[in-house]
């Protein structure tokens, strides 16, 4: 109701603004009108998906009662966990090790978990660190399970400033904890030693312990590598218990092949895991997102294994929570408005979008199959009534009609199966009536076109409930696993198009979730009381802006592709309001253009003495007041049901302006260059938090061109404020009244850029001189050009007036 009321007020507001132009500053007025209309449309698209927010609750005890009966093996589904990493110097191996340890120690049946680590940089440092991690896991995993500690990432467990003795009754806990802390510190020193050694690469390249050269010495040209660290050869923990699988994977890379960055690495993990363990569900996490809640997998299974609604769920998305953020969160790293307001709203429609990490997938949904259709209960027919009912025709005729309908349905299904394989049922119907030789050849060809030439992988893809095909030895499976990660495996298949993570954007997460929703699946948003996952946020503004740049660039790539939600996927399972949310997620970088113009307008108004609004009448005052009240009302409602504080809402608003005038603008330029001119740009891996002291690099600014636009806007608005106040002082008190509106407009921009201003005025580090020089230069050029050109004033020439003095 409040949203509808605000839309009515917006309509009245624009009706007044359009019918009351500012004639002596027509250009300023027209620019402001265009910008305000764009902002209003963006707001409407943002509000539509929030109409029916929901909050879910799980009951883990009921899950255990159903699937973990006493005296019987656990019937919980198996889960393959994917951890992706690229550069160990930017993504520290200690952070990756903690993520892996939290997975291995999760509160889930040991034989149901397999952890796959994708090393897309083929770094020997990652390999050696993972070897050390597997050894330490033999001690860490039984310690976690014995004392039920949280979190199960040792770095954050030992760093917690809480009473670790609370609820602990075992007399040996203190002694074992101290011993484990000492073991972890020794493990940490060994990892740090590996990192120090990796700083200087030998001229002949790295060599392994047996003296052979490391296969990944050439990052762009190396064979595929797989190493099983845990889960075979009888490796057990120190108490003699089995451990989950831990498998290192580095896919083959050769020159001349497009490897599709993270999306290609994830698709390689899908195939490797399908060959080795083939769990029906897949959890993917970034290397810096550890499991903070050991029951996170059980939380997801409450939805995915639900007997009624679970079959239509393609993934369960958890919110992202972060460590190492200062209390004020000046750069809006927590992003709570998106995770606690927008995502809850989407969960009431068709489910949240996929955000790239902390997500548990149904494997069959990743294979590009349609969601199962709901079977309608049979309606009443003549069979339900006596023979004398008024329905004409006998039962026999009804049966013949039914058989005719069934034949027609079979023909339609077989036609669909011949064009594209969407479900196993279609394939089975499509091969009926063909002789035995063709019936085995025909589906095999179709499967090879879809999944590639791997009989083992195709056989595993047919197993909806997961599991490895019987009769296969470990050696043969590993050989097949090497085959499916070869760089030419995906050629002439549907990988990246209809199967797996979708290619075509650096933000493969949005595109992948969008395709699943187009296939009729729905997703679920799960927010446990204890956060399921926690990660490391960018540690300074420069890294944060580069992260936002990558997200925005991915949105621009989707906007300019055939998968754009504006025109793709009609007539399928995507709901209209869900489409609005996807449209909003790809068009938001366009807002950078009107935002840049709108943030420049206050300085222009102060330098020229003009304004974008004519003299305000009583009616206009009521409209402005109503607009501000409606904005406040919608914000209060969102804070109430999203449980978001006003400071989080304000920080989100501030960074929307900072990111909009910098990262989003450059992303738009880069996206256009990539699509129109074929100039591709490589995104930078965001640096993860290190342990150099709490918030030590919060105000560190690294050189980047992204900092120039907000700096320039701040300088010209400050110049405008100084000029406006100086002009009012020199012209008398009558000019102060009109000045207040222009001052409010300029201060609005400066306040939104306040975190940026505070950043380079902080104690730790100063802003690079080159940014100050460029910003002052651009601001000075703009101001001088304005004085010379001044396009919004009429050209009447020099006005000559009689001074009134008698010079004779």
N, C-alpha and C positions, 0 to 999 in steps of 0.2 A: 504493500500500500504506500509506504514511504517512497519507494522507487518510482511508482506511478505518479505520485504527487510531485516529486522532483522533476520528472519528465514534463509534466504540465507547466511547472514554473520555468523550465528551460525553454519551452515553446514560447511562452509569453515574453521571456527575456529576449530571445532572438527576434521576436516580432517587433519589440521596441527598438532593439539595436539596429536592425535593418532599415526601419522606417525613420530613423533619426540619425542621418549621416552628419559627419563633421565636415562642413564645406571648406573651411580654410585649412584642413589637414586630411583631405580625402584619401590620400595614399596610406597614411597611418591608420585611418579608420577601416579601410578595406582590408589591409593586412591583418588587423586585429580580428575582424569578423571572420575571415577565412580560418585563422588559427583557432578561434573559439569554437567554430562549427566542427572542426576536426577533433578537438578535445572532447566535445560533447558526444560525437559519434563513437569515439574510442571508449568513453565512459559507459555508454549504453551497451556496447559489445562486452564490456567487462562485467556489467551487472546482470545480464541475462542468465549466465550459468549459475548465479548465486541464489536463485529463487527457491530452491528446495534443499538447503544444506542438511546433512545428516551426520550423526556421530555414532560409530559402531562400538560394540562391546563384545569381548570374547570370553569364553568359559573353558579354560584349559582342563578343568577337572572332568568335564563332560567328554572332551576329546580323548582323555586317557581312559575313561570308562568304556568308550566305544572301541578303541583301537589297541589298548594295552591291557588286556585281561591277565589276571594273575595266573602264573604258571604256564603261560603261552608266549610264544615269540611275539614281539611287537609287530603290529600290522600297519604302523605308520609308513607313509610312502617315502621312498628314498629321495634325496636331494643332492644334486650336483652344484657346487658353489664355484663361481668364477671370480677370480681376482685378476685385475688387469693392471699392468705397469709398463712403463716405456723407458724412462731415463732414471737410473738409480741415483744419479747425482742431484736431480731435482726432486725426485720422490725417494727420500732416504730409505735404505733397506731396513732400518730398524722399525720404521712405521709399517712397512709391508709385512715384516716378521710379526709384529703385534697383531695385525689384521688376521694373518694366517693362524696364529695361536688361538685367537678368540673363536675362530671357526672350528678348529680341531677340538676345542674344549666346550663346544656348545652343548646344551642340555637336550640331546637328541640321541637316539640309538646309534651306537658307533658304526655298526655295519650299514647304516643308512646314509652316511655322509661321505662325500668325496670332494676334495678341494683341488681345483685346477688353477695354477698360477700361470698367466700368460705374460711372458717376457718378450714384448715386441721390440725391444732394443738389443736382444741377443747378448746381454751383458753377463760376463763371467762373474761380476760382483753379485748380481742377483742370484745366480746359480749357487755360488759359494755361501751366500747368506741364507738361502733356503736349505742348504745342507746342514748348516749350523742350527737353523730353526727346527728341523726335523729331530735333531738330537736333543735339543732342549725340550721339545714337546713330549718326549718320553717321561720327563719329570713333571712338567707343568700340567698336563692334562689330568693325570690322577689326583694331583693336589687340588685342582679346581673342582673336580667331581666329588672328592671326599668331603670338602668343607663348604661346597655350594657358594663359592665366592662370586661377587659381582663388582665390576666387570671382569671379564676373563682375558683382557689384554693386559699383560703384566705392567707395562709402562704406566698405564692410567690407574691400575689397581693400587700399585705401590705409591703413586703420587697423590691419591685421594686423602684429603684432610678431614677424615671422619674417624669415629671410634670403631676400629676394625674388630674389636672384641665383642661388639654388640651381637647378641643372639648366638654367640659361640660358646658351646658347653664342653667340647672335647678338650681334655687336659693337654693333649699334645699339640694343639693348634699353634700356640705361641712359638714353640720350639721349631715346628716344621715351617711356619711362616718366615722366621728369621733365616732358616737354612735356605728356603726357596728364594728369598730376597737376595741372599749372597750368590746363589746360583745364577739368578737373573743378571746381577751386576757383572759377574764374570762373562756371561753370554753377551752382554752389552759391550763389554770391552773387546771381545773377539770380533763383533760386528764392526765396531769403530776402527779396529785394526785393519779389517778388510777394506773399509772405505778409504782409510789413509793410504793403503797400498795402491788402490785403484786410481789415485789422483794422477799418477805418472805412468803412462802406458809404455811398456817396453817397445823398442824399435821393431823387434821381430814379432811382436804381438804376444798375447797371453798364451801360456801353456798350462795344460792340466797336470794333475799329480803324477800321471803315468808318463809325462814327457811329451805327449802329442799336442799339437797346436789346438787351441780352442776354436771350434768350428765357427763361432760367431765373431771372429776378429774383424771381418768385414761386415758391418751392420747391414749394408744394402745387398750383399751377395753371400748367402750362407745356406746350408741345408736345414731341413726341419729337425728339431731336437725334442725328444721326450725323455724324461727321467722320472721314474716312480721312486719317491723317497720313502713313503710309508704305505702300508697296505699289502705288501707282498714280502717274500723271502723270510717270513717269520719274525719280522721286526715288531716287538711288543714294548709296552711301557715298562717302567721299573717294577711294577707290581704283577707283571705277567699277563696283562690284559691287551686285547686287540686295540689298534688305533685306527682312526679314519684314514682313508686314502689321501695322500698328498702327492700331486703330480705336477712336475715342471713341464711347460710347453713353450716352445719358441718356433713359430711357423717358418716355413721356407720363404726366403726372399731372393729374388733375382732381378737384375736390371731389365727394364722394359715392361715390367708388370705393374699394374695399379693395385696396390695392396689395401687401399680403402681404410687406412688408419685404424681407429679403434673398432669400427664396425666389422672390418675384415678380421681382426684378431678375435672378436667375440664369436663370429661365425666359425672360425677354426676351432674354438673351444667347444662349440655345439657338436661339431662332427667328431672330435677326439673323444669327448665324454660319451657320445652315443655309442662309439665302438667299445670303450673300455668299461663303463659302468651303466650308462643309459638310464639314469633316474628319470621318472616322469615329470619332475619339477626341477627348476633351475633358479638359483639365487645368484644375482650378480652384484658385486660391490667393487668400488674403487679401492686402490691399494691403501688409501688413508682412511677408509671407513670400516672401523672395527665393530664387532657385535657387542653392543653395550648391554643388551638384555639377552641372557643365554637362552631364553625361551622364545626368541624371535621366530625361529622356524616353526615352532608349535603354534604361535599366533597366526602365522600364514596358513597353516594346515586347517585351522578352524574354519576357514572360508573355502579353500581349494578342495578339501575332502568332505565338504558338506554334501550329504546324500541328495539333497533337493536342488539347491542353487549352485553347488560347486562346479557342475559340469560346464556351465556357461561362463565361468570366470577365467580370463586369460592370464591375469597377473594380480598380485597384491602389492601395492606400493606403500612403503613406509615413509614418513617425513624425514627430511635431513635435519639432524641436529649437530652442533659443532662444539668443539673444545677450543680453548685458547683465544676466545674473543673477549675484549674488554667489556666492562659493565655497560658502557654507554653505546657500544656497537655503532660507532660513527659511520661506518661504511655499509651498514645494513647487511652484514654477512649472514645473520641468522635467517633473514628473508621470511619472517614469521607471517607476514601478511599473505604471502603466496601459499605457504604450507598449512596455515591454520585457518585461512578464510577461503581462498579460491579453491583449494583442493577439496575441502569439505563440501563446498557447493557443487563441484563436479561429481562428487560421489553420489549425490542425489539424482543424477541424470543417467549417465552411462559409465561413470567411473573416472578417476583421476587420470591425468596424462602421465606417461612414463618419464621420469626425471633423470635416468641414467645410472642410478645406483640405489641400493637398498630395496630391490624389487625381486619378488619370487614369481617366476613364470611357469605356466603350463607348457611343457615342451611341445605338445601337439599344436598349440597356438602359434608357436614360433615357426612351425613347419608350413604355415600359410593355409591351414585348413579353415573352413567356415565353422562358426559356432554351431553346436547342435540345435536343431529346431525343436521347438516345443510341440509335443504331440497333443492335439486336441482330443478331449474325451469324445467317444462316439455319440452322435446325436440319435434321436429316436427315429426309427424307420418302421416300415410296415410290419417287420418281424416282431415289434413290440406290441402290436395291437391284434385284436381278433380278426378272423377272415372277413367279417362283415364290415370292416372299417371303411370310411369314405375314400381312402387312398386307392386310386385305380391301379389295377395290375396285381398280379400274383407274386408270391415270394420268388418264384423261379425267374420271373422277369427282373425282379430287383437284383437277384444274384447275377444275372447276365449283364445287367447294366453296371454292377460293381466290377465284374471282371473286365468289361470294356474300358471302364475308367482306369482300372489297374494297368491294362495294356498300354493305354495312352500315357499314363505316368511313366511306365517303363521305357517307352520310346523317348519321352522327353529327357529322362535321366540318362539314357544311353547316349543321346545327342550331346548333352552337357559333358558327359565323361569323355567323349571323343575330342572335344575342344580343349578342355582344361580339367585337371584333376583337382577337385576341391576337398574330397572326402573319400575315405576308403570304401564306403558303401557304393559310391558312383563307379569306382574302378571295378568292383565285383560285378555290378550290373552290366558294365560295358563289355565284359568278356564272356558273357553268357552266350551259348550257342556256337562258339568257335571251337575248332578241334584242339586237341591237347597240345600240339606243337605250337600253334599260334597263341593259344591262351597263356602259355608260359612266356612266349617271346614278346607279345604286345604290351603287357603291363610293365615288363622289364624295361622296354624302350622308353615308355612314358616316365617311369621312375628315374631313369638315368638322365632324361632331359630336365627333370625337376630337381633331383638331388645330387646328380653326378654319378660317375662310374665307380661305385663301391658297393658290391653286393652285401657286404657286412653292414654298412650303414643303412642301406635300403631295408634289409631285414630288421634292423633295430627300429627304424622309423615306423614299421608296421605294428610294433608292439606298443599299443596305446598305454598300457600300464607299466611300461618300462621293462628293464631286464636285458641281459645279454643273451643272444641266441645260443642254444645248447651246442655242446660239442666243440667249441672253439677254445684253443689253447692260448695262454697268455702271450707266447711269442708271436703267434699268428695275428692276435689282436693288436699288438704293438706295431707290427709291420703294416697292418692296415691303417692304424692311426697315423703313422708317418705318411702314408699315401694320401690321406684326406686333408693333410695340412700343406700339401705341395702347392706352389704358387699358381700352377695352371689347372688345378682341380675344378675351379668354379667356372671355367670357360664354357660357354654355351649351356649354362644351367640357369636356374631361377634364383640362385643364391644372391641376396642383396636386392632382388627385384620383388619377389613374392615370398621368399623363404629366409628366415633368420633376421638379423639386424639389417635394415634397409639402407642401401647406399644412396649417395646424392647430396649429403649434407654433413657438415662437421658436427651438427647436433643430431646424430642418428637416433637418439632416444625419442624425440618428438615424432619423427617419421615412422619409427617402428611401432610405437603405441597407436598412432593414427591408423596405420594399415590394419592392425588387429581390430580396432573399433569398427573399421569399414567392413570387416568380415563378420560383424554381428556379435563379437565378444563384448563382455563388459568387464571392467576392472573394479577393484575394491581398495579403499583407503583405510589403512589400519594404524591407529595411534594408541599404542599401549601406554599404560601409566608410567612405566619405566621406558625411556626412549630405546627403540630397538637397535639403532645404529648411531654412532657418532663419528664425525670426521674432522679433518683439519681445514679451516677456512684460509683464504689468502691472507697473508700477514701484513700487507701494506696496500695503499690505494692504487699504486701502479699495477700490481698483480691482480687486484680486484677488478680494475678497469679492463685489463686484458682478458680476464675470465668472462666478463660481461660482453666484451667484443666478440669472443668466440661464439657465445650463445646467440647474440644478435646476428652474426654472420650466417650461422646455420639457419636462422629463421628467414633471412633474405634469400638464401639458396632454395629453401622450400617454396617461398613465395613465387620465385621465378621458374619453378620446375613444373612438371606435369602432375606432381603429387600435391599441388597447392589445394588446400581444403575449400577454396572459393569455387573451384570447378571440378574437383576430383571426388569420386565416390558417391555420386547420386544414385538412388535406386538400390542401395545396399543397406547394411545394418546400422549405419551411423545416424544417430538422432539429431534433429535440428539444433537443439541447444548445445549439444556436444560439438557440433560443427562450428557454432559461434565461438566457442572457447578456442578451438584450433585456429580459426581465422584470426582471432585476437592474438594468439601466440606467434603468428608469423607476420602480421602487419605492423606490430608495435614499433619496429625500427623506423618506419616511415614517419612516426610522430616526431622524430628528431628535427625534421625540417621546420614544421610550424613551431616547435619548442625553441629552436635557435632564434627564429624570427621574433617570437613573443618575448624572449628574454632580452632581446636587443631593443625592443620598443621603449622601455622606460628611459634608457639613456637618450634615445632620440627625442623623446618628449621633453626631457629636462633641458637638452641642448637647444631645442627650437622654441620652447615655451608653448608648444601645442599639446593636445591630449586626444586620446582615442574616443572619448565620450564627450558629448556636448554638455551644456549646463543641465544639471540633474533636476528634474521636477519631482513633485511629491510621489507621483505614480512610479517614476523610475526608482526613487529611493525605496519604495515598498518592494519593488521587484528585486533589487539588489539585496535587501534584507532577507526576503523570502528565499533567495538563492543560497545565501550563506547559511541560513537556518536549516535548509534542506540538506546541504552538504554535511553540516554538523550532525543532523539526525541520522543520516545513512551511515556516517562514520561510527556513531555511538552504537547503532544496532550491530554493525559488523564486529566491533570490539566486544560486544556483549556475547554474541553466539560463537565468535571465534576465540574468545578468551585471550584477546590481544591487548596489550597496554597502549596507552596513548603515545608513549615515547617510541614504541616500535612502529606505530602508524606514522609518526612524524619522521622518523629516520628513513622509513621506506619512501615517503614523499620526497625527502631531500635527495636521496640517492637516485630516485627516478629522474630528477632534474639533472644531477651531475652525470649520470650514465647516459641520459638522453642526448645531452649536448656534446658528448665526447664519444663514448663507445658505439652508441647506436648510429651516430652520424657517420663515423668511419666505417662501420660495418655495412651501411647502405652503399657507400662509395666502393668498398672492396667487392661487395656482392655484384654490383653493376659492372665493375671492371671484369670480374670473373666470367659473368654470363655473356656480356656483350663483346669484350675484347679478348677473352680467354686467358686473362692474367690471373693465375691462381696464387693464393697467399697461404702460407703455412702458419698454423696457430702455435702459440708457445705453451708448453706445459706449465701450468701454474705451480709456483714453488709452494711446497708444503711447509707447515710450521716446524721449526727446529727447536732445540732445547737450549737456546742462548739466553734465556731469561724471559720472564713473563712480559708480553707485549713490547719486547725490546725493539721490534722493527715496525711498530704500529704506524709511526709517522715517517718512515723512510720513504722517500720519493726517488724512484729510479727514472732516468731519462726516458720519456716516451712522448710522442706527438699527441697522444690522447689528452695530455694535461693542458695543451695550449688553448683549446676553445673555452673551457670553464674559467681559466685564468684571464683570458681576454674579456669575457663577459663581465667578470667581477671588476676589472679595472675600468672598463668604460662606464659601468653603472656607478662606481664610486666617483669617477670624474663627473658624471652627470649630476650626482647628488651635490657635489661641491659647487659646480657651476650654478645649479638651480638655487641653492641657498644663498650664494654670493649675489646672484641677480635679484633675489627677493630683498636682501639687505639693502642693496643700492637703490631699489625702486620704491621702497616704502611698504607700509603694512598692508596696503590694498592687494599686493601681489601674493601675500601669504596664503590666502584662502584657496585660489586655484592651484597653488603649489602643493598642497597637502595630498591631493589625489595622485599627482605624478611622483611625489616622494614615497607614498605608500607602495606604488607599483614597483619602484626601483628597490626599495628595501625588501620587498617580497622576494625578488631575485637574489639579493645579497644574502638574505637569511637562508634560502634554500642551498646556497653554495657555501654556507658556514662550515660544514665539516671539511671541505676542501681548504678553506681559509685557515682553519685551526690546524690542519695537518702541516702546512708548511711554516706555521708560526710556532710549532711544537718545540720542545726542548731537545729532542733527540737528534734531529737532523734538519738541515735547511733544504729549501727547494733548489734544484739545480739552476745555476745562473742563466743557462741558455733558455730555460722556460720563461724566466722573468724578462729577459731581453726580447724574445720573440713576442711575448704578450704585450709588453709596453710598446714595442714597435708597431704591432698591428693595431692596438688601441689608438696610438697617436696618428697613424695613417688614416684610420677611420674618422677620427675627430677632425683632422685637417681637411679631408675630403668633404666632410659634412659642412664645414664652415664655407668651403668654396662652392659646393654644388647646391646644398639645401633644397632638395627637389620638392618638398612639401609646401613651400611658400610661393605665393604668386610673384611673377616677374613684372613689376611695374616701373622698373628703373629707379633712379634717384629722385626722392621727393624733396622739392625745394619749397621752403616756407619763408615768409617775410618775418624777420626777427622783431620788427616793431620799434627799432631804435633809429633815431634821426642822426645819421652820420654827418650831416652838414652842420 
